[in-house]
Amino acid sequence: MGVMSVHCPRGLIDKWIWTNALEKYKNNKKSAYAIVESDGSVTEIKSDEQYTGIIKMVNMKKRFGFIQYGNSKTKDIFFHFSSLPGGCNNVEEGDELSFTIDHDTKNGKSAANKIELISQRPQDTVNMRAFSMNLPFAALLANGYKTLETRNGTMFTTYPEGTKMLLHVGQRLYPDGERHIDVMKSGDLTDDEIKDLKFLPKGFEKGMAVAIVELGKTYETTLKDRCNPDFQRKVGAFGEDSGMRATEIKRVAYLKKGAWVSGKGGVFKVDVDRDVIPDGWL
């Protein structure tokens, strides 16, 4: 007995998709170690063959990910942290691995096994996740005023409490019409105190990773939650301007010196000199 599934992008209106899938299934179901690619070609899998690839995605919370390997037509292969080398739980997107592929004949799924790390980073650098924010909010976070970061997207949802990331400062100023000042004044801060919190210290500039943060919990909020005055001050924005998902900033510290890195959207990976990380953070 076997199971066949067919991806029909526009529904079952193109008969050839279904009939072609039936033909491929009939011809290949006897081969337990084969993957039918999106273009109909068949990739034969040898259980003892070594492959190399790059980690494309990692879900730290659920302890699994996908490896990109082969050519552009090859499907990404699933892996679970239990298949990593003993004691290794710090793999990240972009890491290079070698692995074999096992095929489970019961569920018909393939997964990477006997995984080994290939790329070894220089001892004087550290590879870390980073995220980018624009001024003035990047400075408000780095200076310890902003203790909640809100987003409508799911950028932080897969990262457990205690994850450490670098804070990168983007090239733009966030156009909120100075509304953050009204929020900050509601907490009885003086103009001078607000000015100090809005700017980076000397030696830290746009385009740099400037601080390291430890994330707390990420949770969903309602508009009523976000309009609470205390919540607004922790975010540095009014409730209607904030994202629905809030991530706690448990602690933050400036780097020993700013590190020039290229910013990207979402969470991305950067290499920085180990000696710029504050003591006690690694």
C-alpha angles and dihedrals in degrees: 000000000000141000127230128189125186127199109223107183094192098030127258095320097107105069094191092065091060097040092046090051091050091052093048091047092050092050098044108032090088088062106075093185103058136099121206106217126216092263093052096256119132124233111203113214123211111200093218097042117114119229132185127211148147124257106250100180137009129191102198093184095055094031101233139102147166131257123213112216143147119024131331091275095055116101118238112259123232122235135182125212089242088072094056122102113281114289094002111131101141101085115137141185109292097029114135117231141180118215148152125236123238123194120210106214091195098060098018093234130132127215139177116258138177089034120190129184113241106178116070116192121222113268092236094058134060127207113220141167116254139184130199131232132174127233137298091027094049089057092045089056096043091048092054099248098105108062098165127057115196128199135169090216129070097251096132102026096097094052117089126225110282096037112143123216138170120246113228121195115225126219098248136072112239107245103226095137091246090292090139088068091060089051092049093047089055086069092057096252116157123237091253092051091050091049092052092050094049097059136064121241120259112286095032118099145166111289093037134107098237108172145017120231135191113218124223128193123328115215141162122254139196125231087253090056091049093050092058106116093229091050091049092052092049089053097037092228141083118266096251090054095051130091122251095241117067125199120196119229102215095184140344137193134181117249115250085251134355118270121213109230135157111255124224138178120275120358114336139173126253137174116223134172110274092226093065092065113097117249115273097023100098 
